[in-house]
Amino acid sequence: MPHIPNVCAARQSRVKTRRVDPHPNGSRCTAPRLPARIRSLTHPQGACHRLPSSTVERGMHGHTHARTPPRDGDHSHDPDNAADPVDKQADEQADEQADELVDEQAAEAGALADVVAAILSYKSYVLNTGIYRRLHDIDALSERHREIVAALGTIDKVKSAECLVRENYRFLQAIVHSSAVGAMPGPDADPEELRAWTKGFLATRARGGRAAVKDGHMDKVLSTLKQFVRDWSEEGRVEREQTYALLVDALEREFAGVAPEDRGGIHVLVPGAGLGRLAFDICCRGFSSQGNEFSYFMLLASNYILNKTDAVGQHVIYPFVHQFSNVVSAADQLRAVRIPDVLPSDMPYVRTAAFSMVAGDFLEVYGAECEREQWDAVVTCFFIDTANNVLAYLDTLWHAMKPGAVWINLGPLLWHFDGVAGESSIELTRDELIALVAKMGFELDDAQLRTSVPATYTANTRSMLQYTYSSFMFVARKPKQP
């Protein structure tokens, strides 16, 4: 099975990073080395954080904290032999930069460890806050009420949910084992050995003053399970057809004169790629595509589904087992979802088209000088509203796109930092954003502007509660140079 490059550089803490794989056009960016402290943070015995084999060692800055020892006779109080103030200032600046680099690496390591801890805390968290609490509430009922609830099958449903949470946990353990922690026992190892390892890992974090699970991280674990449904299941096909299919079709119209087998030289960027399905589908149409993602949750999960899958339907998950409200039947809540619906290695144009995933902040990675005017097309889906400052996103898109390149966008405007303490946020209306695209220099294709595209996101199609976005879609081009 060919390996899907998944360059896991850095994410959670908005540390500086650069894309590290060779650019389609041959250029390369360098960036700080993967933090060595991950070795000590991911396992109490110092196991190394194993990234996908495609990861390239990133270059360090050329300076060092080490000082060359003075030669005999070098030291002198003679002012004529004193250190050059300019050299001293340069050394101090180098020290400051090196300290910043160490801080960035520590932040990367801490962010990854937080994500690993959240994933490994899934079972205990869900059982204690969701399953056992409900069984306790049932036990607290009067004997008469308890007998009625038992006759309805409610107790059996909750106990079945407990078993399925354990099955989900095995799947999540496999994700961590495959791409995050090399010395972690595999999911098929002796349960006691695996339990002891996990206990030791979490205990190490506790001794370091880090919470077992950061606020909000468990919600991301649960949403990652539902993201697998959206991107890699047959059940998610309807949702993908509402969005991905429209984007891919628009992209194909732009290059209708190029046969699929000849599209490998057309390079398409997919920011906010999630688990990689949209970038994969684009590659399956013959384009060379690259997904960019910032979340370690998404990066670890996408690496697993893209690189550790050997058959269609190989993995079974229960993504809706945590939902106890607005449920029609126990069968709906407890249903299994098989993933993937296609084998990621079965790409029809593997000899002509390249597919990769790159980690890092979109602004940092694609705002780099080596990314200037490198991309023939950019496809964004449910991405634009993740910006603190959407104008900076547009600046970066302009920077990365070749003259004449096309940008295809679809999504709502659920501004992610709206009202978030300590975060800046610029919120625009749909009309303001469309006007901004033109004001920033892009040429909008009025014929392809769609102001209302109904779309769901990681929806439970059998739930009694449904959220549907009235998304919008546009096609814009960066003008060709005169």
N, C-alpha and C positions, 0 to 999 in steps of 0.2 A: 504494500500500500504506500503510495507516495506521501511524503510528509508535507502537511500544510504549514508553511512558515507562520509561526505565531510568536512574534518578537515581543516578549513580555519585559518591558523596560521599567516602567514606573507609572503609578496612577494616584491612588487615593489622596495623597497629601498635596497635590498640585506642585510637586517638585519638578525641577527643570529636567527635561529629557529631550532626546532627539531620536529620530528614526535611525535605526542601526543596520538595516539590511541594505544591500546594494540597490540603488535606485534603478528602475527600469532603463533609464538612459545612461547608466553607468556611474553616476556620481555617488558619493557616500557622505553621510554626516557622522560626526563623532559625538559622543556624549559621556557623562560620568559613568564609571564602571558600576555594575550591579553591586549594591551594598553587600560587603562581606559579612556584615552583622546579621544578615538574614540567617546565616548558619547557626548563630547562637539563639536567635529569637524563635526559630521554627521548631526547635527540638532541644530538650534539656541536655542531651548528649552532644549537641553541636552538629546536627545533621545539616547537610548543604541543601539549600533551596535549588531544586533542579528545574531549570527552565526548559522549554522545548529545545530540541537539539539544533534547531535553526538559529538559535540566539548567537549573536556574534559578540565577543568581548569588546566592550566599548573603551575607547582611549581615555586615559587620565590626563589631566593637565600636566604640562611639562615640568612644572616647578616641584620642589619638595621641601619639607620642613627641615631636612637634614642640612647641617652646615658643614662645609669642608673644613677640617681642622687646620688651624694656622700653621704654616711651616715655621721652622726655627728662625727667629730673627724677624718674623713678620710683625709681631706685636710691638708697638712703640707709642709713647706719649707725644711724639713729635707731631705737631699739627699738620705738617706736610705729608705725613704718612697716615693721617686719620681717614676713616672710611668716607667715601664720597657720599654726601647727603642724598644725591639722586639715587645711588645704588641702595642706600638704606631705605629710602621711601619705596623703591621697587620691591625690596624684600618684604617690607611690611604689607604692601598690597598683595604680594604673593601669599603671605601667611593668612591674610584675611580671606582670600579666595579659597585657599585650601581648607580653612575652617568652615566656610560656607558649604564646600563640597561634602565635608564630613557630616555636617548637619543635614544636608539633603539626603545623603545615603542613609543616615539614621532614620530620617522621616520615611523614606521608602520602605526600609525594613520594618518599622513600626506599623506602617499602613498595611503591608502584606500580612504581618502577624495578626493584626486586628481582624482581617478578613478570614484567615485560617481559623482563628479562635471562634469566630461567629459560626462558621460552617460546622466545626467540630462540637459546638454547643447546641446544635439544632435539636438533637433528640431529647436531651434533658430539659431544654427550654420549652419545647412544644408539649412534652409529656407533663411537665409540672404546671405550666400555665394553661394548657388546653385540655388535656385528656384527664389527668388525675383530679383536677378541679371539678370537672363535670361529673365524674364518678362520685366524688365526695358530696356534691350537691344532691345527687340522686339518693345517696345513702342517708342524707339528712331528711329526706321526705318521710312522711308517715308511712307505716307499713302498707296501708291501703293504697296510697298514691304510688308507692314504690312497686307494688304488684301490678298496677295498671300500666305504669311506664315500662315495666319488664315485658308485659304482654304485647305492648306496641312494638317491641324490638329495639327500643331506644338504647337499652344497656348493651345489647349485643352490637349495635352500631358503633357505640363509643369504644367498646373493646376491640372491635375490628379496626377502628381507626388507629388505635394504639399499635396494632401489628403493622399497619401500613406506614406509620411514621417510622418505625424501625427499618422497614424496607427502603424508604426514602433516605434514611441515614446511611445505609450501606452504599447507596448510589453517590451520596455526597462525600463519603469517605474515599470512594474510588477517585473522585475528582481531585481531592487534595493529594492523595497518594501519587497520582499520575503526574502531577505537574508542580507541586509545591514543596513537598517534604520527602527527600530521598530515603531517609532511614525510617520513615513511618511504616509500620507493618501494613501489609495490604488488607483489603476488606475480607479476604478469604483466610487470613491468618487466624491463629487461636484467639477467640474473643477476649480472653483474659489478658493476653499480651497486648492486644490493641487497646483495651480499656486502660491498662496500666500506662501505656505510652501517652494516651490522651490526657489522663489524669496528671501525668508528669509535666506535659506541655502547658496545661492550664495552671498548674501550681507554679511553674516558672514565671508565668506572666503575673500571677498574684504576688509573688515575692518582689517583682519589679514594680509593683504599684499599678498595674494595668488591669482594668476591669475584664471580666471573662467575656462579656459581649458589650460593645459600644452601643450607645443609644441609636436606634434605627437600623443597626446592622442586621438584626434578625429579620426585619421586614424585607431586607434585600435578599436574604437567603430564600425566603418564601417566594419572592417575586422572581428569583432566578429559576426556580422550578417551573413557574408559569411561563417564563420566557422560553423555556425548552418547548413548551406546547406551541407557542406562537411561531417559533422559527423552524422547529425540526419534527413536527408531528403531522399526521394526516388531519387531525382535528383542527390544527391551526391553519389549514389551507384557506379557509374562507377569509380569515383575517389577513393573510398574506395577499390574497387576491384583491382585497380592498385597497392595499397600499403598494406592496412590492411589485405586483404585476403591472400596475399603472406606471410606476417609475421605470421598470425595465422596458416596457413597450415604448415609452417616450424616448428612452435612450436608443433603442433600435431604430426608431424613426429618424433620429438625428444622423445615424450612420447606415441608412438603408442601402446605400450604394456600395457598401463593403460587405463581402461575403463573410459569414461567421468564421471560416477557417483563416481569413486574412485580417481579423480584427485584433490579433495579439499585440500589434503595435499601437493600439489605442488604449491609453492608460486611464482607468477610472478610479477615482478616490471616493470612498464611502465613510465619511466621518460618523462617529456614534454608531458603530457597526454592531454593537451588542454581541450576540452569539454567532454572527457572521453569515446568516442565511442570505441576506440581500446581496452582499458582496459575492457570495458563492453563486447565486442565481445569475448575476451579471457575468461572472466568469464562464458559466455554462452557455452563455450566448456568444462566446468567443473573445470577449474583451479581457484584457489583463486588468485585474481589479485588486485593490488594496483596501482592507477595512482598518479603521483607526478606532481604538477604544480606550477609555480612561479608567474604567472600573475593574478592579481586580476580581470582583465577583464574575463579571462577564469574561474576563481574560482567562481565568482558570477553567471556567465552564466551557468556553469555546474551544480551548485547547483539547479538552477531553473529548468533546463530540467530534471535532475535526480530525484528531490524530489518534484516538484510542478506540475507534469504532471499526468493526470488521464486517458487520452485516446490518441490513435494514431491520429495524425493530429490535435491535440487540438489547437495549436498555428499557426497563419498565419503571415508570414513576407514578406517583399518586399526588398530583399537584393541587387537588382541590379537597384533600382530606382535612385541611385545617378550617374549612368554611362550614360553620354550623348554622348560619342564618341565611334566609332566602334560598333554602334548599328544597327541591321538589320531592326527592326520594333519597333513601340511603344509597341506592345503587348509583345515583348521580354523584353523590359526595365521595364515594369510595371507588369510583371507576379508575381503571388503569389506563395510562397513556403510554404507547410504545414509541420510542424514538431510536434512531432518526427514521423519517419516512423515505429518505434517499440515502445512499451511501456517499459520503463526502469525497471519497477517492474516485468515484465514477464521474469524472468531468470529461465531457466529450472532446474538448480541445486542449487536453493536458499538454500536448506537444507544442502548441503555439501560444497558449494563453497562460499567464502566471496569476497565482492567487496567493495572497499573504495577509496576515493580520499584524498590525503594529500597535504597540502600547504607547500611551503618553497623552498629555494635554494637547488638544488640537492646535491651539494658538502657538504653543511652544514648538511642536514638531513641524508643522507645516508653515510656520512663519520663519523658519530658518532660511538662510540665504541659499543653501543648496536645494531648496524646494521651489525656488523662484521659477515660475512659468514651466512647470514640469508636467502638468496634468491636462489631458484632453477633455475630461469631463469630471464633474463632481455630482454625486447623487446623495441627497440628504433626506432622511425619513425620520420624523419625530425628533429632530435634532436642534433646529434653530433656537427653540425656546429653552435650551439648556445653558444659554449664555448669560453671564453677568452683564456683559455689554455686547449686544448683538452687532454693533458697529465694528467692534474688533473682529468678530467672526467674519464679517463681510470683507474687511481689510485683508484678512488672512486668505480667504477664498480668492480674492483678486490677485494676491501675491502668488499663490500656488498655481493658478490657472494659466494656460497658454493663451496668447491672443487668439480669439476665435473659439475658445473652449466653451462648453455648455454647462450650465448648472441647472439641475432638475431637483425641485424641492416639493415635499408633501408633508403636511403635519398640522397640528393645532398650535396654539400659543399659550400653553400652560407654563408660564415663566417660572422656572425652577427655583429661583432665588427670591421671588416675590415674598416679602415679609419674613425672610430668614435673618435672624439676628446676626450681626457682624458681617453680612455680605451685601455688597452693592448690587443693585439690580436696575436695569433700564427696561421698562415694560412698554411695548408699543402695541397699538391695535393692528389688526390685519391690514387695514387700509394704509396706516402709517408705515408698516413694514414694506408693503408693495411699493409705496412711494420712495422709501429709503433705498430699495434695491436699484431703482432707476437713478436716484440722486448720487449713488456711489459709482455710477458709470456703466452699470450693466444694462443691456438692451433686453427688455421684456418682450416675450412673444405673446401678444395680446390674444391671438387665436387659441393658445393653449392654456390660458389662465382659467382655472376652475375655482370658484369662490366657495363652494360647498361640496366637500367630498366626505360622505359618512364613513367613519372608520372607528373600530374598537382597538383596544390595546390590552393584550394578555387577558382577554375576557373569558369568563366561564360561560360558555354558550348555553349551558343548561340551568344557569342561575335564574332566580326570579327577579333579580336586579341587574339591569344592563346599563352601562354607560356608553354613549356613542358620541364621538367628537364630530363636530362639523368642521372638518379640516379644509385646508385650501392647498392648491397645487399650482405651481408656475414653472415655466421654462425661461431661463435668462441666459444671455451669452455675453462673454467679454468681447468687446469689439476687436476686430482684427486691426493690426497696425497698418497705418496708411502706407 
